[in-house]
Amino acid sequence: MSESLGPCPLCGREMLEGRSVNLHHVVPKSHGGRDVYWTHVVCHSKIHSLFTNRELFQEYNTFEKLREHPDIQSFVRWIRRKPPEFRTRNVKARRRR
């Protein structure tokens, strides 16, 4: 049985130790970020499919700010119905400004 890592800071679902979770730098390492947080792989992938590192650094540098974005809100509504170990690929292209 996998050990619980608590709720995901993006979607709120329980995180279970193993392949379904990894670490996310809220401020990208390329912009000096050091703090890391466990997130579901699918949530981490969604964040990086939507935002560039510059956008994450300048605009979306907290989970609260990420959760305010309409695309993240839609994703969270969808993912909340999935089991904690659910994995899939996010294929949405990055938006370019």
PAZAPA-4460 file (N, C-alpha, C; in steps of 0.05 Angstrom, whole numbers, plus 32768, in hexadecimal, padded with zeros to 4 digits):
% residues 97
    n_x    n_y    n_z   ca_x   ca_y   ca_z    c_x    c_y    c_z   seq   type   mol
   8011   7FE8   8000   8000   8000   8000   8012   8019   8000     1      M     A
   800C   802C   7FEF   801B   8045   7FED   8014   8057   8004     2      S     A
   8028   8066   800D   8024   8079   8023   8019   8093   8018     3      E     A
   8006   809F   8027   7FFA   80B8   801F   800E   80CF   8024     4      S     A
   800F   80E1   8010   801F   80F9   8012   800E   8112   8017     5      L     A
   7FF5   810D   801D   7FE2   8123   8022   7FD4   812C   8009     6      G     A
   7FC6   8142   800A   7FB7   814C   7FF2   7FCA   815A   7FDE     7      P     A
   7FC4   8157   7FC5   7FD2   8165   7FB0   7FCC   8183   7FB2     8      C     A
   7FE1   8194   7FB1   7FDC   81B1   7FB4   7FCD   81BD   7F9C     9      P     A
   7FCB   81AF   7F86   7FBD   81BA   7F6F   7FA0   81AF   7F6E    10      L     A
   7F9C   8195   7F6F   7F81   818A   7F6C   7F74   8182   7F86    11      C     A
   7F83   817F   7F9B   7F77   8178   7FB5   7F73   815A   7FB9    12      G     A
   7F77   8149   7FA4   7F74   812D   7FA8   7F8C   8122   7FB8    13      R     A
   7F87   810B   7FC6   7F9C   80FE   7FD5   7FB3   80F6   7FC3    14      E     A
   7FCB   80F9   7FCC   7FE3   80F0   7FBD   7FEE   80D7   7FCB    15      M     A
   7FF4   80C3   7FBB   7FFF   80AA   7FC5   801C   80A7   7FBB    16      L     A
   802E   80A0   7FCD   804A   809D   7FC6   804C   808A   7FAE    17      E     A
   805D   8091   7F9B   8061   807F   7F84   8063   808F   7F6A    18      G     A
   805D   8081   7F54   8060   808C   7F39   804C   80A2   7F32    19      R     A
   8037   80A5   7F42   8022   80B9   7F3B   8028   80D5   7F46    20      S     A
   803F   80D8   7F54   8046   80F2   7F5F   8063   80F9   7F59    21      V     A
   8068   8114   7F57   8083   811D   7F55   8085   8139   7F61    22      N     A
   809D   8145   7F61   80A1   815F   7F6D   809E   8175   7F59    23      L     A
   8092   818B   7F62   808E   81A3   7F51   809B   81BB   7F5E    24      H     A
   80AB   81CA   7F50   80B6   81E3   7F59   80A1   81F9   7F52    25      H     A
   8095   8205   7F67   8081   821A   7F61   808E   8230   7F52    26      V     A
   80A5   8239   7F5A   80B5   824C   7F4A   80CA   823A   7F3C    27      V     A
   80CA   823A   7F21   80DC   8228   7F13   80F9   822B   7F1C    28      P     A
   8108   8215   7F1C   8124   8216   7F22   8133   8229   7F11    29      K     A
   812B   822B   7EF7   8138   823D   7EE5   8135   825B   7EED    30      S     A
   8123   8260   7EFF   811E   827B   7F09   8124   827D   7F27    31      H     A
   8135   826B   7F30   813E   826D   7F4C   812D   825E   7F61    32      G     A
   8119   8250   7F58   8107   8242   7F6A   8115   822B   7F79    33      G     A
   810F   8229   7F92   811B   8213   7FA3   8106   8202   7FB0    34      R     A
   80EF   820E   7FB6   80DA   8200   7FC5   80CC   81EC   7FB2    35      D     A
   80CA   81D3   7FBB   80BC   81BE   7FAB   80A5   81B3   7FBB    36      V     A
   8091   81AA   7FAC   8079   819E   7FB8   8071   8185   7FA9    37      Y     A
   8068   8171   7FB7   805E   8159   7FAA   8044   8161   7F9C    38      W     A
   8041   8157   7F84   8028   815A   7F74   8024   8140   7F65    39      T     A
   800B   813C   7F5C   8006   8126   7F4A   8016   812B   7F30    40      H     A
   8020   8116   7F23   802E   8119   7F0A   801B   8126   7EF6    41      V     A
   8002   811E   7EF5   7FEF   8129   7EE2   7FEA   8147   7EE7    42      V     A
   7FEA   814F   7F00   7FE6   816C   7F07   7FFF   817C   7EFF    43      C     A
   8016   8171   7F05   8030   817D   7EFE   8032   8181   7EE0    44      H     A
   802B   816C   7ED2   802C   816C   7EB5   8018   8182   7EAA    45      S     A
   8001   8184   7EB6   7FED   8198   7EAD   7FF8   81B4   7EB0    46      K     A
   8004   81B9   7EC7   8010   81D4   7ECC   8023   81DB   7EB6    47      I     A
   8036   81C8   7EB0   804B   81CE   7E9C   8040   81CD   7E7F    48      H     A
   8029   81C1   7E7B   801E   81C1   7E60   8010   81DC   7E5A    49      S     A
   8009   81EB   7E6F   7FFB   8204   7E6B   800D   821D   7E6D    50      L     A
   8022   821B   7E7D   8032   8233   7E84   804F   822F   7E7E    51      F     A
   805C   8245   7E75   8079   8245   7E72   8085   8249   7E8D    52      T     A
   809F   8244   7E90   80AD   8249   7EA9   80AC   8267   7EB0    53      N     A
   80AD   8278   7E9C   80AB   8295   7EA1   8090   829C   7EAD    54      R     A
   807A   8291   7EA1   805F   8296   7EAC   805D   828B   7EC8    55      E     A
   8068   8274   7ECD   8067   8269   7EE9   8075   827B   7EFC    56      L     A
   808C   8285   7EF4   809B   8297   7F05   808D   82B2   7F0A    57      F     A
   8083   82BE   7EF5   8078   82D9   7EF6   805B   82DA   7F00    58      Q     A
   804B   82C6   7EF8   802E   82C9   7EFD   8022   82B2   7F0E    59      E     A
   802C   829A   7F0B   801F   8283   7F18   8033   8275   7F2B    60      Y     A
   803E   8284   7F3E   8052   827A   7F50   8048   8270   7F6B    61      N     A
   802E   826C   7F6C   8022   825F   7F84   800C   824C   7F7A    62      T     A
   8005   8239   7F8A   7FEF   8227   7F81   7FD5   8235   7F81    63      F     A
   7FD1   8249   7F92   7FB9   8259   7F93   7FB5   8268   7F78    64      E     A
   7FCB   8274   7F6E   7FC9   8282   7F54   7FC4   826E   7F3D    65      K     A
   7FD1   8257   7F3E   7FCC   8242   7F2A   7FAE   823A   7F2A    66      L     A
   7FA3   8236   7F41   7F87   822D   7F43   7F73   8242   7F3A    67      R     A
   7F7B   825B   7F38   7F69   8270   7F2E   7F67   8270   7F10    68      E     A
   7F7A   8264   7F02   7F79   8264   7EE5   7F62   8252   7EDB    69      H     A
   7F52   825B   7EC7   7F3B   824C   7EBD   7F42   8230   7EB3    70      P     A
   7F59   822D   7EA5   7F60   8212   7E9B   7F67   81FF   7EB2    71      D     A
   7F73   8209   7EC7   7F79   81F9   7EDE   7F5F   81F2   7EED    72      I     A
   7F4D   8205   7EEF   7F34   81FF   7EFC   7F24   81E9   7EEE    73      Q     A
   7F24   81EA   7ED3   7F17   81D5   7EC3   7F25   81BB   7EC7    74      S     A
   7F3F   81BA   7EC7   7F4F   81A2   7ECB   7F49   8196   7EE7    75      F     A
   7F48   81A7   7EFB   7F44   819D   7F17   7F28   8191   7F19    76      V     A
   7F13   819D   7F0D   7EF8   8192   7F0D   7EF8   8176   7F01    77      R     A
   7F08   8172   7EEB   7F09   8159   7EDD   7F19   8144   7EEE    78      W     A
   7F30   814C   7EF8   7F42   8139   7F04   7F38   8130   7F20    79      I     A
   7F28   8140   7F2D   7F1F   8139   7F48   7F0F   811F   7F49    80      R     A
   7F04   8116   7F32   7EF5   80FD   7F30   7F07   80E5   7F2C    81      R     A
   7F20   80E9   7F28   7F33   80D4   7F22   7F40   80C9   7F3C    82      K     A
   7F48   80B0   7F3C   7F56   80A5   7F54   7F71   80B2   7F58    83      P     A
   7F7C   80B0   7F70   7F95   80BE   7F77   7FAD   80B6   7F65    84      P     A
   7FAD   809D   7F5B   7FC4   8094   7F4B   7FC0   8097   7F2D    85      E     A
   7FAA   80A5   7F25   7FA4   80A9   7F08   7FBB   80B8   7EFB    86      F     A
   7FC2   80AF   7EE3   7FD7   80BD   7ED3   7FCD   80BE   7EB6    87      R     A
   7FD4   80D4   7EA9   7FCF   80D7   7E8C   7FE1   80EC   7E82    88      T     A
   7FE2   80F0   7E68   7FF2   8105   7E5D   7FE1   811E   7E57    89      R     A
   7FED   8135   7E5B   7FE0   814F   7E54   7FED   8157   7E3A    90      N     A
   7FDD   8158   7E25   7FE8   815D   7E0A   7FE2   8179   7E01    91      V     A
   7FD4   8189   7E10   7FCE   81A4   7E08   7FE7   81B4   7E04    92      K     A
   7FE9   81C2   7DED   8001   81D2   7DE8   8003   81EA   7DFA    93      A     A
   801B   81F2   7DFF   801F   820A   7E10   8015   8222   7E01    94      R     A
   8009   8234   7E10   8001   824E   7E05   8019   8260   7E02    95      R     A
   801B   826E   7DED   8032   8280   7DE9   8027   829D   7DE9    96      R     A
   8035   82AE   7DF7   802C   82CA   7DF8   803F   82DB   7DE8    97      R     A
***
